[in-house]
Amino acid sequence: MSAEAKLVILERGDDGVALIRLNRPDALNALNLAVREQLRAAFTSLQGDPAVRAIVLTGNDKAFAAGADLKEFVDIDAIEQMKRRVERYWKAIAETPQPVIAAVNGFALGGGLELAMCADIIIAGEGAKLGQPEVKVGIIPGAGGTQRITRAIGKFKAMLLCLTGDMISAREAFDMGLVSKVVADDQVLEEALALARRIAKLPPLAVQSAKEVLLAGADASLDAALVMERKAMQVLFASADKHEAMSAFIEKRKPVLKGE
């Protein structure tokens, strides 16, 4: 693959953290089909890698991702759009077992915000702008922008964003519950990487189980979700890391964790 074709750059660190960077700066990281396919390939390659315990997803200082590339949408019809099956690209990200942290600078609009919402934690810069502007070009969000956002911030705030298409600041998004933390623009990536490194040092089976139960339980009844939580916790008692982490805590030493 040529350097020009690397629209998504994947870097594996020796600290248990992988960094995935969108690399289409000339288009504010607009999500054309090639970017989406390379994103899917990057995340799929990490899902079964035991050396990767946390993932950071980012863009650049001007844009996390400014949305879908409308040049690929303007002349197609409903059947062609359906045949593209773009949901498979997003599914690969949302179903990644390791925690995913989105580091957001600049614009995260439309598909860019939907991409960020596939992550588990969102760190945004003070100058970031977020929104779902699809209604302004005659469509609606189609990759979670009406559904994930409602689950994150509730019906009335989601309606405000999706029906107006207005952009909001990172601070407004934080107040709504749409982002996890707001930091200075020049600290976004380092904050996300530092958090990923902290998570990577924890027992990975416990971390991944917590993520799985949080996501699965959100759409279940409380009673069913409590059963899922309890069973997941009980299963972890069979892990070697549980024994090692508890023993290390009692013995006041650092645990040696193997993800087993």
C-alpha positions as CSV (number, residue, x, y, z in Angstrom):
1,M,0.0,0.0,0.0
2,S,1.4,3.4,-1.0
3,A,1.9,6.1,1.6
4,E,-0.9,8.1,-0.1
5,A,-3.3,5.2,0.4
6,K,-2.7,5.0,4.1
7,L,-5.8,6.9,5.1
8,V,-5.7,5.2,8.5
9,I,-2.4,4.8,10.4
10,L,-2.0,2.1,13.0
11,E,0.8,2.1,15.6
12,R,1.2,-0.6,18.2
13,G,3.1,0.4,21.3
14,D,5.1,-1.7,23.7
15,D,2.9,-0.4,26.6
16,G,-0.3,-2.4,25.6
17,V,-1.7,0.6,23.8
18,A,-2.5,0.9,20.0
19,L,-3.0,4.2,18.3
20,I,-5.2,4.5,15.3
21,R,-5.0,7.8,13.5
22,L,-7.2,9.1,10.6
23,N,-5.0,10.4,7.9
24,R,-6.9,12.4,5.4
25,P,-6.0,16.0,6.4
26,D,-6.8,17.5,3.0
27,A,-10.5,16.6,3.6
28,L,-10.7,17.2,7.4
29,N,-10.6,13.4,7.7
30,A,-14.0,13.0,5.9
31,L,-15.1,9.4,6.1
32,N,-15.2,8.1,2.5
33,L,-15.6,4.4,1.9
34,A,-11.8,3.8,1.7
35,V,-11.3,5.4,5.2
36,R,-14.1,3.3,6.6
37,E,-12.7,0.1,5.2
38,Q,-9.2,0.8,6.5
39,L,-10.7,1.7,9.9
40,R,-12.5,-1.7,9.9
41,A,-9.3,-3.5,9.0
42,A,-7.3,-1.7,11.7
43,F,-9.7,-2.5,14.4
44,T,-10.3,-6.1,13.3
45,S,-6.5,-6.7,13.3
46,L,-6.4,-5.7,17.0
47,Q,-9.4,-7.6,18.3
48,G,-7.5,-10.8,18.9
49,D,-4.2,-9.4,19.8
50,P,-3.5,-10.1,23.5
51,A,-0.6,-7.6,23.5
52,V,-3.1,-4.7,22.9
53,R,-5.1,-3.9,26.0
54,A,-6.4,-0.4,25.0
55,I,-6.9,1.6,21.8
56,V,-6.8,5.3,21.1
57,L,-8.6,6.6,18.0
58,T,-7.8,10.1,16.8
59,G,-7.6,12.5,13.9
60,N,-5.5,15.7,13.8
61,D,-5.6,19.1,15.4
62,K,-8.2,20.5,12.9
63,A,-10.6,17.6,12.8
64,F,-11.3,14.2,14.4
65,A,-13.5,13.6,11.4
66,A,-15.7,16.3,9.7
67,G,-18.3,13.7,8.6
68,A,-19.1,11.6,5.7
69,D,-17.7,12.5,2.3
70,L,-20.8,13.9,0.5
71,K,-19.1,13.4,-2.9
72,E,-19.8,9.7,-2.5
73,F,-23.5,10.3,-1.5
74,V,-24.8,13.0,-3.8
75,D,-25.5,10.9,-6.9
76,I,-26.5,7.5,-5.5
77,D,-29.9,6.1,-4.8
78,A,-31.4,4.2,-1.9
79,I,-30.6,0.7,-3.3
80,E,-27.0,1.5,-3.9
81,Q,-26.6,3.0,-0.4
82,M,-28.2,-0.1,1.0
83,K,-25.9,-2.4,-0.9
84,R,-22.9,-0.6,0.5
85,R,-23.7,-2.2,4.0
86,V,-21.8,0.6,5.8
87,E,-23.0,-0.8,9.1
88,R,-20.3,-3.5,9.0
89,Y,-17.6,-0.8,9.2
90,W,-19.1,0.7,12.4
91,K,-19.8,-2.8,13.9
92,A,-16.1,-3.7,13.8
93,I,-15.3,-0.7,16.0
94,A,-18.2,-0.9,18.4
95,E,-17.6,-4.6,19.0
96,T,-13.9,-4.4,19.7
97,P,-13.4,-6.1,23.1
98,Q,-10.6,-3.7,24.2
99,P,-11.5,-0.3,25.6
100,V,-11.5,2.4,22.9
101,I,-10.8,6.0,23.7
102,A,-11.6,8.7,21.1
103,A,-9.2,11.7,21.3
104,V,-11.2,14.5,19.6
105,N,-9.8,17.8,18.4
106,G,-11.5,20.2,16.0
107,F,-14.6,18.9,14.2
108,A,-16.5,15.8,15.1
109,L,-19.5,16.1,12.9
110,G,-22.1,13.7,11.4
111,G,-20.3,10.4,10.8
112,G,-17.3,11.8,12.7
113,L,-19.4,12.1,15.9
114,E,-21.0,8.7,15.2
115,L,-17.4,7.3,15.0
116,A,-16.5,8.9,18.3
117,M,-19.6,7.4,19.9
118,C,-18.5,4.0,18.9
119,A,-15.7,4.5,21.4
120,D,-16.1,3.9,25.1
121,I,-14.5,7.1,26.4
122,I,-14.3,10.5,24.6
123,I,-11.6,13.0,25.5
124,A,-12.3,16.3,23.7
125,G,-10.3,19.5,23.3
126,E,-11.7,22.8,24.5
127,G,-11.9,23.9,20.9
128,A,-13.7,20.8,19.6
129,K,-17.0,21.2,17.8
130,L,-19.5,18.3,17.8
131,G,-22.8,17.8,16.0
132,Q,-25.2,15.8,13.8
133,P,-25.8,18.2,10.8
134,E,-27.2,15.5,8.4
135,V,-30.7,17.1,8.4
136,K,-29.1,20.2,6.7
137,V,-28.3,18.1,3.6
138,G,-31.6,16.3,3.5
139,I,-30.8,13.1,5.3
140,I,-30.6,11.9,8.9
141,P,-27.8,10.2,10.8
142,G,-27.5,6.6,9.8
143,A,-24.7,5.1,11.9
144,G,-25.9,5.6,15.4
145,G,-26.4,9.4,15.4
146,T,-30.0,9.2,16.5
147,Q,-29.7,6.1,18.7
148,R,-26.3,6.2,20.5
149,I,-26.7,9.9,21.1
150,T,-30.2,9.4,22.7
151,R,-28.8,6.7,25.0
152,A,-26.0,9.0,26.0
153,I,-27.8,12.3,26.6
154,G,-31.6,11.6,26.6
155,K,-34.4,12.4,24.2
156,F,-34.7,16.1,24.5
157,K,-31.1,17.0,24.0
158,A,-30.7,14.5,21.2
159,M,-33.7,16.0,19.5
160,L,-32.2,19.5,19.8
161,L,-29.0,18.3,18.1
162,C,-30.6,16.1,15.4
163,L,-33.4,18.3,14.4
164,T,-31.4,21.5,14.1
165,G,-28.1,20.1,12.9
166,D,-26.4,22.7,15.2
167,M,-22.8,22.3,16.4
168,I,-22.0,22.5,20.1
169,S,-18.8,23.1,21.9
170,A,-16.8,20.5,23.8
171,R,-17.9,22.1,27.1
172,E,-21.6,21.9,26.1
173,A,-21.1,18.3,25.0
174,F,-19.5,17.5,28.4
175,D,-22.4,19.2,30.3
176,M,-24.8,17.0,28.2
177,G,-22.9,13.8,29.0
178,L,-21.7,13.3,25.4
179,V,-18.0,13.4,26.2
180,S,-16.1,12.0,29.2
181,K,-13.6,14.8,29.7
182,V,-12.6,18.2,28.3
183,V,-8.9,19.2,28.3
184,A,-6.7,21.8,26.6
185,D,-6.5,21.3,22.8
186,D,-2.8,20.5,22.9
187,Q,-3.3,17.9,25.7
188,V,-6.0,15.8,24.1
189,L,-3.9,13.0,22.6
190,E,-1.5,12.8,25.5
191,E,-4.5,12.7,28.0
192,A,-6.1,9.9,26.0
193,L,-2.8,7.9,25.7
194,A,-2.1,8.3,29.4
195,L,-5.6,7.0,30.2
196,A,-5.1,4.1,27.8
197,R,-1.8,3.2,29.5
198,R,-3.5,3.3,32.9
199,I,-6.2,0.9,31.7
200,A,-3.6,-1.3,29.9
201,K,-1.9,-2.0,33.3
202,L,-5.1,-3.4,34.8
203,P,-6.2,-7.0,34.5
204,P,-7.4,-7.2,30.9
205,L,-10.1,-9.8,31.4
206,A,-11.7,-7.7,34.1
207,V,-11.5,-4.6,32.0
208,Q,-13.1,-6.3,28.9
209,S,-15.7,-7.9,31.0
210,A,-16.7,-4.6,32.6
211,K,-17.0,-3.1,29.1
212,E,-19.1,-6.0,27.8
213,V,-21.5,-5.8,30.7
214,L,-21.8,-2.0,30.6
215,L,-22.8,-2.2,26.9
216,A,-25.0,-5.2,27.1
217,G,-26.8,-4.2,30.2
218,A,-27.7,-0.8,28.9
219,D,-30.6,-2.2,26.8
220,A,-31.7,-4.9,29.3
221,S,-34.0,-4.7,32.2
222,L,-32.3,-3.9,35.5
223,D,-33.0,-7.5,36.8
224,A,-31.5,-9.1,33.7
225,A,-28.5,-6.7,33.7
226,L,-27.8,-7.4,37.3
227,V,-27.7,-11.2,36.5
228,M,-25.3,-10.5,33.6
229,E,-23.1,-8.4,35.9
230,R,-23.1,-11.0,38.7
231,K,-22.3,-13.9,36.3
232,A,-19.5,-12.0,34.6
233,M,-18.0,-11.2,38.0
234,Q,-18.2,-14.8,39.1
235,V,-16.5,-16.0,36.0
236,L,-13.5,-13.8,36.7
237,F,-12.9,-15.7,39.9
238,A,-11.5,-18.5,37.6
239,S,-8.9,-16.2,36.1
240,A,-5.2,-16.4,37.1
241,D,-5.1,-12.6,37.1
242,K,-7.7,-12.4,39.8
243,H,-5.6,-14.5,42.1
244,E,-2.4,-12.6,41.2
245,A,-3.9,-9.2,41.6
246,M,-5.5,-9.9,44.9
247,S,-2.4,-11.6,46.2
248,A,-0.3,-8.7,45.1
249,F,-2.6,-6.2,46.8
250,I,-2.4,-8.1,50.1
251,E,1.4,-8.5,49.8
252,K,1.8,-4.8,48.8
253,R,3.6,-5.6,45.5
254,K,3.0,-4.9,41.8
255,P,1.0,-7.7,40.2
256,V,2.3,-9.6,37.1
257,L,-0.8,-9.8,34.9
258,K,-1.0,-12.1,31.9
259,G,-4.6,-11.8,30.7
260,E,-5.3,-15.3,31.8
